[in-house]
Each structure stands twice: as structure tokens, then as C-alpha cells.
Amino acid sequence: MADRREGLRTLRRRGRGGDEARPSYPAHWEADIALRDGSAAHLRPILPTDADALQDFHQRQSEHSRYLRFFAPMPRLSPRDLERFTHVDHSDRVAFVVLAGAEIIAVGRYDRTEPHSAEVAFNVSDSRQGTGLASVLLEHLAAAARERGINRFTAEVLPQNTKMIKVFTETGFDVERMLDDGVVMVSFRIDPTARSLAVMAEREHRAEARAMERLLHPESVLLLGVSSRGDSAGGRFLSALETSGYDGTVHVVSRDALELRGHRTWAKVSDVPGAVDLAVIALRPEACLDAIEECAEIGVRSVVIPTEGFTDVESGDRGAGAAGASLQRELVVRARRHGMRLLGPGSLGFLRTGEHAISLSLAPTMPRPGRVALAGQSSALSAMLLAGTDTRGIGLHEFVGAGNRADVSLNDTLQHWEDDEQVGVIGLALESMGNPRKFTRIARRLTRSTPLVVLRPPGSESHRPPGHDVRPSMLPRRALDQVLDSAGVVQTQGVDHLLDVVDAIDRQGLPLGRRVGLLSNTAALGSSLRGAADQAGLDVVADNRSVPLTADPRLVQRAFTSMAARGEVDLVIAGVLDPLSGDCTEVLRQMATVARHSEVVLLVCLVSTADRFGEVQRTVRGDGALPPVHATPYAVVRAGAGMLSAALRPQADDEEPAQREDVDRAAARELVDALLPGPARADAEDTGPDRGAADRSAEDRGAVDLGAEDTTALLAAYGIGLLASRRIADAEDALSQAAEIGYPVALKSTDPVLRHRADLGGVRLDIPDAVQLRHAVERMRRDLSYSSAPLEVQRMAPAGVPMVVRSVEDPSLGPVVSLSVAGDATDLLEDIAYAIPPFSEGAAARLVDTPASAVKLRGTRGLPPADREALADLVVRIGLLAEDVPELAALELYPVLVAQDGTTVIGARARLAPAPNRTDGARRVLSGPAGD
């Protein structure tokens, strides 16, 4: 193992320029992967020092497996074969190994046979077949091959090797097969398709859901860090386990007692008998590493680490923080190398209610069983969630505290809960997001059937919690807010807000429509309800404030029955001023019964004394059939608005991404490769998928600003025309160019600051003839004498609404497209719409309509409506370009004039940079030791 690591370090040094004659080691190809059985493994390019391990792997294979791979018995690999298989150039010859610990469990390789074609082959350990290794290897080999300019794979497979044939045919690629001389010849293009990406996402979902299933449903638990002295963290986990009624096997490791609370203890982990599914390691940070190794030796499959202190820098000792971060990464590396998944560090644990209840958490009590799933990250926020759950009496199915989410993240919990029929609504508290693009992809699928309510605490994007190592985003918070909205996520502003919405959905279900009815027994309370409803943008179709305030609370019940029975409302918000007589809870029960039979959702605001309100709350807490009761109009309307957001999630995002037949991806790729020669990546020196150069600016990564000709060619490849412009040397040249393109013309400065600024003298429009053009050139030269940028003439475009369309490759979100009406006021007011490509037709149309100022496109103040469909088509094309070309660091179309018929792109700027290692690309990877 040591010599293999040394070989790895040597190749990395050479890749940084130490020896130009040797191939650079593509560290960005390394990845941890999730297997179908829920375990993890490590994939990396093969090294010359892997020869012995490769020989061991080969000899462990059955004779049948060796024959299927090599078409011959081949009991051993010859020295020549070992040399050829382990010495590759990472371009024409590429090979990956998958490791479990120090042992190779699978090998995949390709060899270039033609400039754009390569032969691919796999060999998976007999003991690991059926775990999805071959399909993961194919995805990673295809991604590497595309990076090296290869677009087609071929393979030769024996007809009896049905498993390998199935690997190819079930990838989602368009596979061609032909039988030739007793061998099946397989050929297919490796460009990602909608079907191949869907297949990959489904396999990813199964593997990650299975990993969470193994972690959250252990049949045996091992506790480390339980002490007979004081209230140790391990002891608190043992208490929770006993209180929950867990019926599995419990092992306790302790050196200071032979027995603890009726459980026999073991002095060492190696002494523990039998298989262990899950270990809780409640030890100091430095001791956790050795504990991971000890747990691996007895076959532990999952680990929970509640220990805080990893990467904390609050004391100001940043050196200690860096050491802690390194320790946390090493913790994850070791766990995954042994196939384990890790919850934490800093995890509050997890719990589940119901038939197979378990609590491996620091929660003091078990909540009421129900259909709510909750997850948080830091212990503090997780504790707030559990406390609020207890206060409201929310029926909880499962809770997970991800802590620093160094390995298992909230993305994994979503994958698990999507398949759980006992989950009716999900609430998440997100202090950071390591892979927001993947999160929104999962959320878009999940919210079709299960409401998802999310809290992102204000400031979390700029003040990252200790231990949360993520890529920073270059975009404002509202960009991710809009992306989450488009995925159907209900966003909240605090823990109370989150739990109020979750509680309301759990108790009442989702409204069937958007129609809201307001009901109150005083005009003043009704006015407050209406004001809050209007502020929240609710569609109020009925507002009854005429219920008399009397000692008989049944009048409110009767008024509600009358409103609900008409079938004209979907959600009723009732405001009740307590007359301080009668039984409020009985009225609530009667109203709840009417609501259920009328298919109407009911929420209640009760204004009463603290004692009577508390009594009602206690009754509601213990009865899941009663509607939630709130103390203020603002709180009850806020909960109702959240319910409506979940019920009316955007349907446009369920459509398939739109395609355009005239897109020439090959031409765009040829242009980009010519401008950015070589296979360099932005993070070619990184060992993980989410650190290093991906965080640096484009200028630091060898960025190239495209000239007008190259920008025009790149846009043309995606069917986007750019209004022709011609640079001029002097007035005479301007007259000559204008004569060719025809009057009227525009005269512009090419200075980036002045190019579209008529207010600064950088633009002259509607110049009708040569005389005025000569005068305009002389005047602009004089007025802009402080700028040396040349001038250009351009044909005038049809009048229209000026818009700006941009694309940026964000380190965190990947490609993001934004759209706004042109002008300083739009930027100052932040009236900009953001979305993640690729776009469906509906999603593109919705992006066009999102900015408040986009009302100008519909025609205002006597102006005709603009061609919004043409602008949506442009958005689709920009989305395809941004998705297909990760090297496109930034693109700006400014302005885009949207006329009555069609659009005209007046100007464009594009910047290329070495492609980043996207967090959610066309290959399955577990997030690096740094996050989602």
C-alpha cells in the first residue's frame, strides 16, 4: 500500500510539470463511488505500482471469469501483460481500478483504436458482481474518453457473457450489436443522452437509498465511548437506544467496567463477536481514525460520529482549523475505502418511531409516531427541530442529524425518503449545500409526490458553519432561492416557520387548489387576516367577517360549515377571538370533521388568554386529527402560504428538456478545443471533486476572452445569430463599411465600459446617411479621447424591448442562466431571474416571465406585445450551450432586442476557461470529503 501511494505522489508531481516526458496523472478522475448494495469504494486511474495487486485480483477470479474477459484461460498475467495493463498514458490508453481497502475489486479500461473511437473492457471481482461496478466504471471511462476527444466505444464480448452485454444495453446509450465470427461486436456513442442520464440517476438513487437503509435500520449496534463515570456521549446514546425499545443486538466497548446497565462490555473492538451493522464512535477526534480501522476489521458497515471539534476555527487558530479539516477528510477517506458510510462528525444522531423504533441520538425523548421526516445539520439546529416537534406534537417518522455531512448528506436522506411510503412530508434545515445542483435535481423528482419544506438560515451562504467544507457560489442568495422554487421546494425563514408548515401539511394534507376563504368573528381580526393574506399573495375568494362575537363559539363552526359546503374554497383560515366561555377544543373537532368531509383544508388563529390557548395547544398536540392552531394572523397565513406553495409546485419542471435540431455540438467542441488546447482541467491537481481550482476565478484558471469572430462562431453553432458589426479605422473606413451594410446604422465604442452606454457617449443610434456618420465619428473620437478602444458600425435592428441574457459557470451550482430587462435600474433593484439548464419549453417560458419588469414584454402603455416565445427559444439555446460546454466560464448577450416578431442579439461577450469538475456531472460520484 505504501509503495502504491508513493507512486501516486510521484505521478502527481510529474503532472505538475516535474517531468514533461511522462503523462500527467489526472487526479480529477479519482472518485469515491456508491455501490448497489449500499457500500462505498474508491475509483482511480491505475498506477504502475498496482502490478502486484492486479495480479492478485486476476488470480482470485474464477477460470470462467478469466475466460470471458480474455477469451482464454490465462491463469496468470505475464510480466508483459502486467506492464501493458499498468502503464498507461491517460489519453489513448486509460484504465481505472476500484479499491476496497487495499484490494482491487474491479478494473476497467479503454484503448483508442481510431481518432474518435476506443475499445472498452471490464473485469469485476466474482464476489462483487451484481453491485453495479461495471456500470459505474463505464460512466467514468466514458467521461474520461469524452475529455480526450473520444465519442464512441466498441467492445468484443462472447455471446455467453450475458452480464456484460446487459451492462452495455442497459446504459441508456443507443447500442448497436452484431455477431461476427462467434463474437458479439458492440458499438455506441458515449455522448450523454436524456435516457442515459435518467438511467444513471435511477441507479444513483437506488445505491444511495440503500446506503441510508443500511445505516438507519441496523440489526446490531456497537457503542464506543461509553463510560461508567459521568454523563458520557456514548452513555447518552445507550440511554436513548434503551428508551426507544430497540430490539436488536447491542455491543458496548468500555475499558473501565465489565458490565454497563445490564450490557456485557468488551475491552476492544476486535473482541466483539458476530457481525455489526452500525457503530457509534463517541471518542475525541484524533481517536476516531483508529476506531474506524478497528471497526473495519470486524466488518462494520456504517458509522455515526457525534464528536464535535472537527475543523473548528472559532478560537482564531486557523492552523488548528486546517489540521481539523484534514483530519475530517482522512476520516471519510478511511471509512469509504473500507466500504463504510459515515454520518457526521458532529451528528446529533438519528431516530425512527413506529414498529421498529430506534433512537441513536442525543434527543431526550421519543416523539409521537407519524408521517413527518425531518433532517438537520448542526447539533444546535437539529436540537431546535426536535424541540419544536415536541412542542407542536408533530408525528415524526424519522429524524436524521447530518452534522458536518462530511459523507452522508441531506441529499442521501432525500434519496431514502423518496421510496418510504410512510413519509408524508419532509422538512430540512440546511446550513450549507455542497451540491445544490444535485439537491434540486432530486427535489424536482421528489416533490411530485411528497412536499419538501426547507429552511436556509439567513447568512448561511456567507457564514459557513465550522466543518462544512463546500464550494463557494459567485451568485447572490436569490439565485439559489429561485432555483429551489423552480424545483417545487417550499422555502421558509426560520425553525418555527418550517415546523408550522410541516405540521399543517401533516395534519391537513395539501389544498386541492389555490382558492382561499377567510373567516373571523370580529372585523378587526378579519382585517388583520386579510392584510396578511394580501401580503402573502394569497388568492382570497371569500372573506366573511360578519360572524358575531358571542358566548356561543358554535356560530364560528356554523359559518365555517356554510363556507366549506359551497365548494368554492380549498383552504379556509379561521380567525377566532375567544369569548372566554364554552369549549374551544370541541368546536375545533367539529370544524375538523366538516373540513375532512368537504375536502377543505382548515387552519385556525385563536386569540385567547395564555391559559386557554395553552390548553387548546396541549389538546392539539396529542390529537393528530385536529388542525394546527396559531396565536397570530401572520403565523397562520404564513403556514397557509407554505401549504399552497407545496400544492401548486411548478409543473413546467416535470417536462423533458427541450432540444434543437440545428445545434452543431461538434462545431462548438472543435472551436473550444482549438481555443483551449490540451485536456487540462480547472482542478487537475485536486484529489477530490470539489476543491482547489474550482474555487478560483476564471482569470486564475487560464481564461480566454473570445474575440468577435470566435464569439459569433460559438453562438452560431447553437443557432444564435449575432447582428454583424464592423470595426473602423477612421471616418472614411466608417463610410465604406456603412455603405456595405446599409443605412441607418449605429456607431459604438468597443470599450467594455462604454459599449452599450449611450448616456456616457459610447453609442450613437439611427445615423441616416454618410454626412451624419462622418460627424458622429469625429464627435465620438473627440468625446471619448480618454479611451483608446476602436469604434464600430452596426446595422440598426428592429425596435424592441432590450433584455440581457447571461450564463455563468458557477463553482457550486454549475451552469446558471440569468435574464433581465436591460438597464442600470434592473441591476440595482436586483430584478434578475436565475435558473439551471437545460430547460424544458415551459421552464424557459417561465424564466422569461419571472422578472417583475418583464411585464414590458406583454405590451404596456400602448406598445405592442413582444415575441416572448422567441426569447424563450433563445433561453433554451443558451441553456444547451452552457450545459454542453463547461469551459464557457461566462457569456453575456447584451442587449437582446425582443421585437413583435423575433429577437436580435446586438452584442455578445464570451469567456472560456479550463473545464471545472462539475459537482453533478455525467458520472456517479460520492461527494468528496468536503460535502454534498
Secondary structure by P-SEA (a helix, b strand, c coil): caaaaaaaaaaaaaaacccccccccccccbbbbbcccccccccccccccaaaaaaaaaaaccaaaaaaacccccccccaaaaaaaaccccccbbbbbbbcccccccccccccccccbbbbbccccccccccaaaaaaaaaaaaaaaaacccbbbbcccccaaaaaaaaaacccbbbbbbcccbbbbbbbccccaaaaaaaaaaaaaaaaaaaaaaacccbbbbcccccccccaaaaaaaaaaaaccccbbbbbbccccccccbbbbcccccccccccbbbbcccccaaaaaaaaaaaacccbbbbcccccccccccaaaaaaaaaaaaaaaaaaaaaacbbbcccccccccccccccccccccccccccccbbbbbccaaaaaaaaaaaaaacccccbbbbbcccccccaaaaaaaacccccccbbbbbbcccccaaaaaaaaaaaaccbbbbbbbccccccccccccbbbbbcccaaaaaaaaaaabbbbbccaaaaaaaaaaaaacccccccbbbbbbccaaaaaaaaaaaaaacccccccccccccccccaaaaaaaaaaaaaccccbbbbbbcccccccaaaaaaaaaaaaaaacbbbbbbbbccaaaaaaaaaaaaaccccccccccaaaaaaaaaaaaaaaaccccccccbbbbccccaaaaaaaaaaaccccccccccccccccccccccccccbbbbbcaaaaaaaaaaacccccbbbbbccaaaaaaaaaaacccbbbbbccccccccccccccccccccaaaaaaaaaaaaaaaccccbbbbbbccccccbbbbbbccccccccbbbbbbcccaaaaaaccbbbbbccccaaaaaaaaacccccccccccccccccaaaaaaaaaaaaaaaaaaccccccccccbbbbcccccccccbbbbbcccccccccccccccccccc
